[in-house]
């Protein structure tokens, strides 16, 4: 019988208030992490270990309970290398409430922030920036819950090495919301905005 290795790497950051105090991992969070690890192993049919970051995200679903998002990435093992399993590099975001998981393809770690309930449907939208092994260039995504599943609603190209809050890429003009990105296709970096349509 193979032994299961669990690597406990917990980075705790704030999802919508960069200056907030670090969140304490609760007994409930620990149970969610354990259950999530078991589900990930079953999904990949492997006993590979996972690391995760924890983000406090405010009250995503307006149930008056602060929510956390756990971003999982595989560790190095016989089925792949750090961040990937069988050359598939995906992250899984699991929430501390009843919300469904988000699977981020072609990513190694990620940042996530709550941007508020833009479409006023009772669940906040999220901005997510997947990371990668190299380069400061990547994408920003807006995710919205639709019919019980997270849907990627908007994306832009953007720097991923910046330290500023992701929500700084959101702009409201009259009654419309926009996601700002960086265009670097012609050699000169320029800002551009895409309307967030939900």
Backbone as a chain_set.jsonl record, in Angstrom:
{"seq": "XXXXXXXXXXXXXXXXXXXXXXXXXXXXXXXXXXXXXXXXXXXXXXXXXXXXXXXXXXXXXXXXXXXXXXXXXXXXXXXXXXXXXXXXXXXXXXXXXXXXXXXXXXXXXXXXXXXXXXXXXXXXXXXXXXXXXXXXXXXXXXXXXXXXXXXXXXXXXXXXXXXXXXXXXXXXXXXXXXXXXXXXXXXXXXXXXXXXXX", "coords": {"N": [[0.83, -1.177, 0.0], [0.566, 2.181, -0.876], [1.944, 5.057, 0.686], [0.331, 8.019, 1.68], [1.241, 11.237, 0.99], [0.988, 14.333, 2.43], [1.447, 17.626, 1.826], [1.741, 20.395, 3.736], [1.321, 23.479, 2.925], [0.558, 26.547, 3.573], [-0.494, 29.519, 2.513], [-1.768, 32.545, 3.469], [-3.853, 35.002, 2.387], [-5.502, 38.143, 1.856], [-8.622, 38.455, 0.229], [-10.241, 40.558, -0.604], [-9.401, 42.762, 0.738], [-6.501, 44.006, 0.989], [-5.038, 44.924, 3.199], [-5.997, 43.602, 5.378], [-6.177, 41.656, 8.438], [-4.489, 38.503, 8.827], [-6.22, 35.484, 8.103], [-7.411, 33.101, 10.416], [-6.996, 29.629, 10.301], [-9.725, 27.6, 10.541], [-11.391, 24.868, 12.313], [-13.424, 23.961, 10.669], [-12.458, 24.846, 8.163], [-10.178, 23.219, 8.0], [-11.353, 20.683, 7.762], [-12.608, 21.0, 5.285], [-10.375, 21.338, 3.631], [-9.15, 18.793, 3.92], [-11.172, 17.107, 2.839], [-11.241, 18.161, 0.237], [-8.658, 17.525, -0.71], [-8.83, 14.734, -0.798], [-10.838, 14.44, -2.774], [-9.509, 15.549, -4.993], [-7.405, 13.738, -5.329], [-8.828, 11.421, -6.001], [-9.984, 12.285, -8.394], [-7.727, 12.557, -10.035], [-6.841, 10.028, -9.908], [-4.678, 9.213, -8.303], [-2.146, 9.255, -5.744], [-0.853, 11.558, -5.37], [0.565, 14.466, -3.831], [-0.702, 17.661, -2.685], [-0.343, 21.231, -2.604], [-1.458, 24.309, -1.097], [-2.87, 27.624, -1.238], [-4.528, 29.946, 0.863], [-7.209, 32.146, 0.641], [-8.93, 34.846, 2.031], [-12.189, 35.857, 1.413], [-14.273, 37.595, 2.003], [-17.854, 37.919, 2.213], [-19.102, 35.997, -0.007], [-21.538, 34.848, -0.85], [-23.528, 36.15, 0.556], [-24.477, 35.133, 3.031], [-23.882, 35.973, 5.491], [-21.589, 34.898, 6.539], [-18.124, 34.872, 6.59], [-16.192, 33.97, 3.753], [-13.807, 31.594, 2.45], [-11.288, 30.925, -0.016], [-9.603, 28.21, -1.374], [-6.724, 27.583, -3.053], [-5.481, 25.071, -4.905], [-2.55, 23.288, -5.874], [-0.691, 20.742, -7.548], [2.094, 18.95, -6.065], [5.569, 18.14, -6.757], [6.07, 14.882, -8.063], [5.907, 11.301, -8.807], [4.106, 11.234, -10.881], [4.366, 13.493, -12.319], [5.558, 16.903, -12.45], [6.285, 19.68, -10.235], [3.31, 21.394, -9.791], [2.018, 20.221, -11.901], [0.322, 17.338, -13.268], [0.952, 14.453, -14.989], [1.785, 16.053, -17.157], [-0.29, 17.885, -17.311], [-1.255, 20.959, -16.335], [-3.01, 22.23, -13.989], [-4.972, 24.166, -11.713], [-7.031, 23.978, -8.804], [-9.754, 25.641, -7.421], [-11.271, 25.748, -4.384], [-14.078, 26.361, -2.35], [-15.048, 27.597, 0.916], [-17.694, 27.568, 1.454], [-20.893, 26.501, 0.14], [-20.465, 26.809, -2.567], [-19.632, 25.903, -5.991], [-16.571, 24.281, -7.205], [-13.772, 25.811, -8.947], [-11.986, 25.119, -11.828], [-8.835, 25.826, -12.978], [-7.287, 25.931, -15.957], [-4.043, 25.356, -17.396], [-2.329, 26.66, -15.47], [-0.358, 27.702, -12.651], [-0.589, 27.994, -9.435], [-2.481, 30.844, -8.209], [-4.128, 34.038, -7.901], [-6.946, 35.387, -6.198], [-9.818, 37.437, -5.952], [-12.666, 38.985, -4.46], [-15.026, 40.879, -6.153], [-17.417, 42.039, -5.677], [-21.039, 42.037, -6.021], [-21.776, 42.376, -9.017], [-23.795, 41.931, -10.982], [-26.012, 41.803, -9.413], [-27.219, 39.369, -8.507], [-27.144, 37.968, -6.167], [-24.814, 36.593, -5.619], [-21.403, 37.208, -5.344], [-19.16, 38.393, -7.892], [-15.978, 37.211, -9.114], [-12.506, 38.025, -9.444], [-9.781, 36.636, -11.059], [-6.38, 35.739, -11.236], [-4.402, 33.643, -12.833], [-1.209, 32.096, -12.273], [2.122, 31.323, -13.559], [5.009, 29.334, -14.569], [7.027, 31.009, -15.555], [7.661, 34.358, -16.818], [6.061, 37.552, -16.795], [3.723, 38.066, -18.025], [0.292, 37.464, -18.575], [-3.107, 36.49, -18.001], [-6.168, 38.048, -16.885], [-9.174, 37.123, -15.322], [-12.73, 37.342, -15.138], [-15.065, 35.797, -13.156], [-18.347, 34.487, -12.912], [-21.192, 33.277, -11.169], [-23.405, 31.071, -12.661], [-26.348, 29.448, -13.201], [-25.681, 27.562, -11.229], [-22.995, 26.977, -11.715], [-19.617, 28.101, -12.047], [-18.787, 30.557, -14.409], [-16.596, 31.743, -16.863], [-16.592, 35.036, -17.55], [-15.372, 37.329, -18.63], [-12.228, 38.287, -20.039], [-8.869, 39.536, -20.003], [-5.623, 40.43, -21.263], [-2.801, 40.766, -19.155], [-0.283, 42.064, -16.887], [1.251, 39.768, -14.658], [2.955, 40.0, -12.554], [2.628, 42.192, -10.984], [2.024, 43.902, -7.887], [-0.196, 45.217, -6.997], [-3.66, 45.348, -5.874], [-5.964, 43.091, -7.43], [-8.496, 44.018, -7.938], [-8.121, 46.617, -8.67], [-8.15, 46.692, -11.371], [-10.722, 46.926, -12.153], [-13.282, 48.968, -13.385], [-15.902, 51.315, -13.1], [-18.155, 52.802, -15.228], [-20.599, 54.997, -15.558], [-23.35, 52.992, -15.606], [-22.037, 50.686, -16.226], [-19.574, 48.077, -16.036], [-16.042, 47.615, -16.337], [-13.167, 45.72, -17.309], [-9.784, 46.209, -17.004], [-6.942, 45.789, -19.042], [-3.625, 44.948, -20.314], [-2.197, 45.754, -23.35], [0.212, 44.441, -25.328], [0.963, 43.778, -27.834], [2.072, 45.107, -30.081], [4.587, 45.868, -29.334], [4.653, 48.188, -27.819], [3.435, 48.907, -24.647], [0.083, 49.216, -23.836], [-2.865, 50.363, -22.196], [-6.076, 48.846, -22.067], [-9.665, 48.42, -22.134], [-12.277, 46.13, -21.397], [-15.701, 45.538, -21.583], [-17.498, 44.186, -18.857], [-19.658, 41.736, -19.255], [-22.464, 40.346, -17.996]], "CA": [[0.0, 0.0, 0.0], [1.329, 3.421, -0.946], [1.687, 6.046, 1.723], [-0.138, 9.297, 1.159], [2.02, 12.365, 1.487], [0.283, 15.602, 2.384], [2.347, 18.737, 2.09], [0.978, 21.513, 4.253], [1.862, 24.79, 2.593], [-0.606, 27.403, 3.658], [-0.287, 30.956, 2.438], [-3.068, 33.15, 3.715], [-3.891, 36.385, 1.964], [-6.84, 38.706, 1.836], [-9.207, 38.425, -1.094], [-10.788, 41.847, -1.026], [-8.875, 43.828, 1.579], [-5.094, 43.66, 1.113], [-4.475, 45.288, 4.49], [-6.702, 42.901, 6.453], [-5.424, 40.687, 9.23], [-4.468, 37.155, 8.282], [-7.319, 34.663, 8.582], [-7.04, 31.906, 11.156], [-7.587, 28.423, 9.747], [-10.651, 27.03, 11.512], [-11.619, 23.423, 12.228], [-14.232, 23.759, 9.461], [-11.557, 24.97, 7.019], [-9.327, 22.024, 7.976], [-12.169, 19.589, 7.225], [-12.799, 21.272, 3.856], [-9.094, 21.051, 2.985], [-8.98, 17.334, 3.89], [-12.123, 16.573, 1.866], [-10.816, 18.596, -1.1], [-7.491, 16.728, -1.095], [-9.317, 13.393, -1.165], [-11.517, 14.527, -4.071], [-8.503, 15.783, -6.031], [-6.68, 12.477, -5.562], [-9.735, 10.531, -6.73], [-10.121, 12.815, -9.751], [-6.503, 12.272, -10.788], [-6.525, 8.61, -9.726], [-3.302, 9.188, -7.837], [-1.934, 9.653, -4.357], [0.06, 12.699, -5.394], [0.252, 15.464, -2.811], [-1.073, 18.989, -3.146], [-0.114, 22.387, -1.753], [-2.521, 25.267, -1.331], [-2.926, 28.955, -0.647], [-5.85, 30.276, 1.371], [-7.571, 33.547, 0.474], [-10.198, 35.25, 2.641], [-12.913, 36.503, 0.311], [-15.482, 38.295, 2.414], [-19.092, 37.136, 2.146], [-19.395, 35.849, -1.439], [-22.924, 34.458, -1.108], [-24.41, 36.951, 1.395], [-25.09, 34.363, 4.122], [-23.333, 36.603, 6.699], [-20.441, 34.112, 6.993], [-16.967, 35.132, 5.72], [-15.818, 32.816, 2.937], [-12.407, 31.399, 2.069], [-11.018, 30.178, -1.252], [-8.371, 27.428, -1.273], [-6.176, 27.345, -4.392], [-4.651, 23.868, -4.833], [-1.674, 22.929, -6.987], [0.044, 19.516, -7.223], [3.529, 19.035, -5.809], [6.343, 17.217, -7.595], [5.861, 13.473, -7.744], [6.207, 10.384, -9.911], [3.13, 11.423, -11.957], [4.581, 14.77, -12.985], [6.468, 17.811, -11.766], [5.537, 20.6, -9.385], [2.269, 22.158, -10.452], [1.419, 19.48, -13.013], [0.178, 15.889, -13.189], [0.954, 13.917, -16.353], [1.941, 17.201, -18.058], [-1.465, 18.746, -17.289], [-0.986, 21.93, -15.271], [-4.268, 22.846, -13.585], [-5.234, 24.471, -10.307], [-8.423, 23.857, -8.391], [-10.164, 26.563, -6.365], [-12.352, 25.173, -3.582], [-14.603, 27.385, -1.449], [-15.435, 27.119, 2.239], [-19.158, 27.483, 1.528], [-21.491, 25.509, -0.758], [-20.238, 27.166, -3.97], [-18.867, 24.887, -6.731], [-15.146, 24.504, -7.453], [-13.331, 26.359, -10.231], [-10.762, 24.488, -12.325], [-8.076, 26.748, -13.828], [-6.384, 25.2, -16.839], [-2.779, 26.007, -17.746], [-1.957, 27.602, -14.417], [0.431, 27.255, -11.511], [-1.016, 28.935, -8.421], [-3.391, 31.884, -8.689], [-4.683, 34.989, -6.936], [-8.392, 35.522, -6.361], [-10.42, 38.504, -5.153], [-14.096, 39.251, -4.564], [-15.213, 42.234, -6.685], [-18.781, 42.481, -5.391], [-22.13, 41.459, -6.817], [-21.962, 43.321, -10.13], [-25.07, 41.724, -11.673], [-27.071, 41.812, -8.398], [-27.938, 38.097, -8.487], [-27.016, 37.346, -4.859], [-23.482, 35.995, -5.467], [-20.372, 38.128, -5.84], [-18.272, 37.981, -8.967], [-14.592, 37.04, -8.695], [-11.434, 38.27, -10.407], [-8.756, 35.605, -10.847], [-5.171, 35.845, -12.036], [-3.549, 32.459, -12.752], [0.223, 32.298, -12.419], [2.803, 30.341, -14.404], [6.401, 29.095, -14.195], [7.893, 32.116, -15.954], [7.061, 35.502, -17.506], [5.128, 38.405, -16.064], [2.524, 38.281, -18.833], [-0.734, 36.439, -18.428], [-4.484, 36.945, -18.181], [-7.08, 38.257, -15.773], [-10.494, 36.584, -15.655], [-13.883, 37.587, -14.276], [-15.94, 34.629, -13.063], [-19.67, 34.745, -12.364], [-21.963, 32.047, -10.966], [-24.555, 31.033, -13.554], [-27.001, 28.138, -13.168], [-24.982, 26.657, -10.323], [-21.614, 26.734, -12.12], [-18.838, 29.302, -12.334], [-18.562, 30.776, -15.836], [-15.658, 32.817, -17.155], [-17.4, 36.021, -18.259], [-14.54, 38.323, -19.31], [-10.787, 38.115, -19.833], [-7.948, 40.482, -20.635], [-4.195, 40.184, -21.049], [-2.306, 41.682, -18.124], [0.914, 41.67, -16.144], [0.935, 38.981, -13.483], [3.976, 40.223, -11.527], [2.323, 43.392, -10.225], [1.616, 43.662, -6.502], [-1.419, 45.943, -6.667], [-4.845, 44.498, -5.806], [-6.577, 42.782, -8.732], [-9.704, 44.832, -8.096], [-7.744, 47.898, -9.28], [-8.391, 46.552, -12.816], [-12.162, 47.058, -12.383], [-13.722, 50.351, -13.488], [-17.323, 51.519, -13.358], [-18.459, 53.999, -16.006], [-22.067, 55.079, -15.511], [-23.892, 51.74, -15.048], [-21.325, 49.546, -16.808], [-18.291, 47.719, -15.431], [-15.015, 47.271, -17.313], [-11.941, 45.089, -16.843], [-8.656, 46.815, -17.715], [-5.8, 44.922, -19.306], [-2.436, 45.514, -20.948], [-1.954, 45.303, -24.719], [1.646, 44.556, -25.632], [1.144, 43.053, -29.09], [2.872, 45.832, -31.073], [5.851, 46.29, -28.738], [4.391, 49.249, -26.848], [2.387, 48.511, -23.719], [-1.034, 50.147, -23.765], [-4.013, 49.915, -21.415], [-7.35, 48.753, -22.78], [-10.749, 47.971, -21.275], [-13.314, 45.278, -21.977], [-16.89, 45.575, -20.742], [-17.867, 42.947, -18.175], [-21.055, 41.444, -19.599], [-22.936, 39.224, -17.181]], "C": [[0.884, 1.253, 0.0], [0.964, 4.336, 0.218], [1.268, 7.343, 1.06], [0.659, 10.408, 1.822], [1.184, 13.628, 1.338], [1.278, 16.69, 2.739], [1.499, 19.909, 2.54], [1.711, 22.804, 3.975], [0.675, 25.725, 2.569], [-0.166, 28.853, 3.607], [-1.64, 31.599, 2.595], [-3.003, 34.615, 3.333], [-5.329, 36.858, 1.92], [-7.355, 38.78, 0.405], [-9.733, 39.783, -1.526], [-10.362, 43.0, -0.125], [-7.409, 43.53, 1.862], [-4.486, 43.993, 2.462], [-5.091, 44.532, 5.651], [-5.779, 41.966, 7.212], [-5.504, 39.325, 8.573], [-5.598, 36.34, 8.901], [-6.777, 33.447, 9.316], [-7.732, 30.72, 10.517], [-8.436, 27.762, 10.823], [-10.724, 25.513, 11.357], [-12.432, 23.101, 10.98], [-13.356, 23.842, 8.212], [-10.687, 23.735, 6.879], [-10.082, 20.841, 7.393], [-12.389, 19.766, 5.723], [-11.52, 20.939, 3.085], [-8.893, 19.544, 2.854], [-9.899, 16.698, 2.856], [-11.7, 16.929, 0.442], [-9.629, 17.782, -1.6], [-7.909, 15.331, -1.529], [-10.007, 13.408, -2.523], [-10.534, 14.731, -5.216], [-7.737, 14.511, -6.347], [-7.548, 11.494, -6.344], [-9.877, 10.98, -8.18], [-8.917, 12.444, -10.608], [-6.071, 10.823, -10.673], [-5.072, 8.433, -9.284], [-3.246, 9.586, -6.375], [-0.964, 10.83, -4.284], [-0.375, 13.739, -4.362], [-0.043, 16.817, -3.451], [-0.662, 20.028, -2.119], [-1.262, 23.361, -2.008], [-2.234, 26.6, -0.667], [-4.358, 29.18, -0.186], [-6.077, 31.773, 1.241], [-8.884, 33.812, 1.206], [-10.915, 36.145, 1.637], [-14.147, 37.27, 0.737], [-16.68, 37.362, 2.307], [-19.544, 37.033, 0.686], [-20.881, 35.634, -1.696], [-23.941, 35.122, -0.181], [-25.166, 36.137, 2.449], [-24.581, 34.835, 5.484], [-22.207, 35.791, 7.336], [-19.268, 34.405, 6.058], [-16.516, 33.852, 5.017], [-14.32, 32.793, 2.655], [-12.36, 30.675, 0.739], [-9.663, 29.505, -1.081], [-7.902, 27.1, -2.685], [-5.162, 26.204, -4.282], [-3.778, 23.72, -6.074], [-0.921, 21.661, -6.601], [1.502, 19.8, -6.887], [4.244, 18.083, -6.749], [6.098, 15.785, -7.143], [6.125, 12.608, -8.956], [5.231, 10.519, -11.074], [3.338, 12.744, -12.687], [5.605, 15.597, -12.249], [5.634, 18.854, -11.041], [4.57, 21.45, -10.175], [1.528, 21.387, -11.522], [1.316, 17.993, -12.681], [0.071, 15.381, -14.617], [0.956, 15.03, -17.403], [0.683, 18.056, -18.207], [-1.322, 19.654, -16.074], [-2.264, 22.699, -14.959], [-4.237, 23.158, -12.101], [-6.708, 24.275, -10.043], [-8.672, 24.866, -7.281], [-11.387, 25.965, -5.687], [-12.774, 26.226, -2.563], [-15.068, 26.776, -0.137], [-16.949, 27.027, 2.401], [-19.645, 26.451, 0.508], [-21.226, 25.787, -2.237], [-19.402, 26.104, -4.68], [-17.402, 25.284, -6.909], [-14.944, 25.215, -8.787], [-12.046, 25.642, -10.607], [-10.081, 25.457, -13.291], [-7.083, 25.956, -14.661], [-5.15, 26.039, -17.145], [-2.392, 27.065, -16.714], [-1.137, 26.909, -13.344], [0.225, 28.301, -10.428], [-1.92, 30.001, -9.037], [-3.689, 32.843, -7.546], [-6.169, 35.136, -7.239], [-8.9, 36.614, -5.437], [-11.912, 38.594, -5.459], [-14.252, 40.684, -5.07], [-16.626, 42.766, -6.448], [-19.788, 41.859, -6.339], [-22.512, 42.425, -7.929], [-23.337, 43.176, -10.773], [-26.247, 41.596, -10.708], [-27.903, 40.529, -8.385], [-27.794, 37.357, -7.155], [-25.704, 36.612, -4.63], [-22.452, 36.932, -6.08], [-19.599, 37.535, -7.008], [-16.84, 37.956, -8.427], [-13.649, 37.45, -9.813], [-10.299, 37.318, -10.05], [-7.587, 35.848, -11.79], [-4.355, 34.573, -11.849], [-2.081, 32.83, -12.92], [0.825, 31.192, -13.281], [4.259, 30.257, -13.974], [7.3, 30.293, -14.476], [7.062, 33.213, -16.605], [6.088, 36.259, -16.611], [3.839, 38.639, -16.844], [1.559, 37.127, -18.663], [-2.102, 37.031, -18.675], [-5.15, 37.213, -16.842], [-8.452, 37.779, -16.223], [-11.527, 37.063, -14.649], [-14.749, 36.336, -14.339], [-17.244, 35.025, -12.389], [-20.408, 33.417, -12.232], [-23.217, 32.103, -11.818], [-25.101, 29.608, -13.594], [-26.192, 27.119, -12.367], [-23.551, 26.318, -10.692], [-20.903, 28.071, -12.353], [-18.568, 29.377, -13.835], [-17.578, 31.934, -15.983], [-16.388, 33.817, -18.052], [-16.571, 36.981, -19.096], [-13.078, 37.999, -19.063], [-10.023, 39.207, -20.559], [-6.528, 39.974, -20.421], [-3.705, 41.193, -20.025], [-1.011, 41.166, -17.53], [0.496, 40.83, -14.94], [1.941, 39.187, -12.349], [3.68, 41.451, -10.674], [1.787, 43.028, -8.838], [0.297, 44.341, -6.143], [-2.616, 44.993, -6.628], [-5.453, 44.279, -7.192], [-7.789, 43.665, -8.992], [-9.387, 46.2, -8.692], [-7.908, 47.863, -10.802], [-9.874, 46.705, -13.165], [-12.53, 48.534, -12.367], [-15.214, 50.394, -13.774], [-17.493, 52.848, -14.084], [-19.968, 54.028, -16.195], [-22.577, 53.773, -14.896], [-23.194, 50.502, -15.59], [-19.994, 49.339, -16.095], [-17.327, 47.259, -16.513], [-13.822, 46.636, -16.606], [-10.796, 45.642, -17.678], [-7.503, 45.836, -17.841], [-4.661, 45.681, -19.957], [-2.271, 44.901, -22.335], [-0.479, 45.521, -25.026], [1.974, 43.891, -26.958], [2.039, 43.773, -30.092], [4.19, 46.367, -30.505], [5.721, 47.405, -27.724], [3.235, 48.813, -25.946], [1.33, 49.596, -23.624], [-2.14, 49.528, -22.915], [-5.233, 49.829, -22.316], [-8.384, 48.189, -21.82], [-11.76, 47.166, -22.054], [-14.509, 45.324, -21.035], [-17.164, 44.201, -20.138], [-19.347, 42.722, -18.413], [-21.484, 40.18, -18.858], [-24.393, 38.907, -17.475]], "O": [[1.827, 1.361, 0.783], [-0.182, 4.374, 0.665], [1.789, 7.716, 0.008], [0.738, 10.5, 3.047], [0.728, 13.952, 0.241], [1.876, 16.678, 3.815], [0.628, 20.367, 1.8], [2.623, 23.18, 4.712], [-0.127, 25.692, 1.636], [0.458, 29.357, 4.54], [-2.581, 31.217, 1.9], [-2.206, 35.378, 3.879], [-6.26, 36.053, 1.945], [-6.614, 39.126, -0.516], [-9.672, 40.119, -2.708], [-10.911, 44.097, -0.222], [-7.092, 42.878, 2.857], [-3.485, 43.381, 2.836], [-4.743, 44.791, 6.803], [-4.741, 41.54, 6.705], [-6.456, 39.021, 7.855], [-5.899, 36.488, 10.085], [-5.798, 32.837, 8.885], [-8.925, 30.785, 10.22], [-7.933, 27.405, 11.888], [-10.193, 24.947, 10.401], [-12.176, 22.102, 10.307], [-13.484, 23.019, 7.305], [-10.474, 23.249, 5.768], [-9.52, 20.073, 6.612], [-12.359, 18.791, 4.973], [-11.575, 20.332, 2.015], [-8.506, 19.065, 1.788], [-9.464, 15.847, 2.081], [-11.789, 16.095, -0.459], [-9.586, 17.39, -2.766], [-7.397, 14.805, -2.517], [-9.8, 12.507, -3.336], [-10.702, 14.153, -6.289], [-7.45, 14.234, -7.512], [-7.06, 10.813, -7.246], [-9.889, 10.152, -9.091], [-9.067, 12.062, -11.768], [-5.065, 10.42, -11.258], [-4.34, 7.607, -9.828], [-4.182, 10.18, -5.84], [-0.333, 11.061, -3.252], [-1.563, 13.863, -4.063], [0.317, 17.076, -4.6], [-0.632, 19.755, -0.919], [-1.958, 23.252, -3.017], [-1.483, 26.701, 0.303], [-5.296, 28.655, -0.786], [-5.248, 32.575, 1.672], [-9.851, 33.075, 1.019], [-10.325, 37.072, 1.081], [-14.996, 37.57, -0.102], [-16.521, 36.141, 2.311], [-20.284, 37.89, 0.202], [-21.428, 36.178, -2.656], [-25.097, 34.701, -0.135], [-26.334, 36.403, 2.732], [-24.814, 34.184, 6.503], [-21.9, 35.962, 8.516], [-19.393, 34.21, 4.849], [-16.469, 32.783, 5.625], [-13.658, 33.831, 2.625], [-13.264, 29.912, 0.399], [-8.689, 30.149, -0.689], [-8.603, 26.415, -3.43], [-4.117, 26.35, -3.648], [-4.219, 23.997, -7.189], [-0.545, 21.508, -5.439], [2.078, 20.777, -7.367], [3.605, 17.306, -7.457], [5.937, 15.527, -5.951], [6.518, 13.107, -10.01], [5.488, 9.98, -12.151], [2.565, 13.08, -13.584], [6.429, 15.062, -11.507], [4.416, 18.909, -11.211], [4.958, 22.143, -11.115], [0.499, 21.854, -12.009], [2.118, 17.459, -11.915], [-0.796, 15.82, -15.373], [0.234, 14.967, -18.399], [0.596, 18.867, -19.129], [-1.273, 19.189, -14.935], [-2.559, 23.707, -15.6], [-3.552, 22.487, -11.329], [-7.535, 24.391, -10.948], [-7.908, 24.945, -6.32], [-12.406, 25.709, -6.328], [-11.928, 26.904, -1.979], [-15.434, 25.603, -0.075], [-17.433, 26.466, 3.384], [-18.862, 25.611, 0.065], [-21.727, 25.052, -3.088], [-18.554, 25.468, -4.054], [-17.039, 26.454, -6.785], [-15.829, 25.221, -9.643], [-11.118, 25.563, -9.802], [-10.669, 25.86, -14.295], [-6.142, 25.373, -14.123], [-5.203, 27.268, -17.151], [-2.159, 28.225, -17.056], [-1.216, 25.695, -13.158], [0.807, 29.383, -10.496], [-2.097, 30.043, -10.255], [-3.524, 32.503, -6.374], [-6.595, 35.025, -8.389], [-8.475, 36.715, -4.286], [-12.352, 38.313, -6.574], [-13.68, 41.608, -4.492], [-16.986, 43.825, -6.961], [-19.423, 41.233, -7.335], [-23.46, 43.197, -7.794], [-23.983, 44.178, -11.081], [-27.366, 41.312, -11.137], [-29.128, 40.577, -8.27], [-28.274, 36.231, -7.026], [-25.495, 36.058, -3.55], [-22.619, 37.394, -7.209], [-19.411, 36.321, -7.093], [-16.531, 38.593, -7.42], [-13.948, 37.25, -10.99], [-9.906, 37.209, -8.889], [-7.769, 36.125, -12.976], [-3.683, 34.418, -10.829], [-1.755, 33.779, -13.634], [0.137, 30.251, -13.68], [4.699, 31.019, -13.113], [8.232, 30.562, -13.719], [5.886, 33.009, -16.908], [5.39, 35.673, -15.784], [2.952, 39.344, -16.364], [1.959, 35.964, -18.614], [-2.249, 37.965, -19.463], [-4.749, 36.678, -15.808], [-8.848, 37.999, -17.368], [-11.241, 37.178, -13.457], [-15.12, 35.872, -15.417], [-17.255, 35.793, -11.427], [-20.269, 32.536, -13.08], [-24.001, 33.047, -11.725], [-24.394, 28.676, -13.976], [-26.04, 25.967, -12.774], [-22.942, 25.459, -10.055], [-21.514, 29.042, -12.798], [-18.171, 28.39, -14.454], [-17.704, 32.965, -15.321], [-16.76, 33.49, -19.179], [-17.014, 37.409, -20.162], [-12.723, 37.492, -17.998], [-10.463, 39.729, -21.583], [-6.268, 39.187, -19.51], [-4.141, 42.345, -20.023], [-0.681, 39.987, -17.651], [-0.495, 41.138, -14.278], [1.783, 38.595, -11.281], [4.415, 41.725, -9.725], [1.175, 41.977, -8.652], [-0.269, 44.063, -5.086], [-2.595, 43.946, -7.275], [-5.453, 45.185, -8.026], [-8.073, 44.018, -10.137], [-10.292, 46.88, -9.173], [-7.813, 48.904, -11.453], [-10.246, 46.625, -14.336], [-12.145, 49.268, -11.457], [-15.729, 49.618, -14.579], [-17.033, 53.888, -13.614], [-20.539, 53.194, -16.899], [-22.25, 53.484, -13.745], [-23.697, 49.389, -15.436], [-19.37, 50.287, -15.616], [-17.722, 46.603, -17.477], [-13.509, 46.967, -15.463], [-10.819, 45.56, -18.906], [-7.135, 45.149, -16.888], [-4.723, 46.898, -20.129], [-2.213, 43.679, -22.479], [0.015, 46.648, -24.987], [3.112, 43.486, -27.192], [2.709, 43.113, -30.886], [4.834, 47.218, -31.12], [6.582, 47.558, -26.858], [2.182, 48.4, -26.433], [1.642, 50.758, -23.363], [-2.325, 48.311, -22.917], [-5.402, 50.643, -23.223], [-8.04, 47.561, -20.819], [-12.067, 47.465, -23.208], [-14.352, 45.166, -19.825], [-17.073, 43.182, -20.822], [-20.191, 43.421, -17.851], [-20.938, 39.097, -19.069], [-24.958, 37.989, -16.88]]}, "num_chains": 1, "name": "protein.A"}
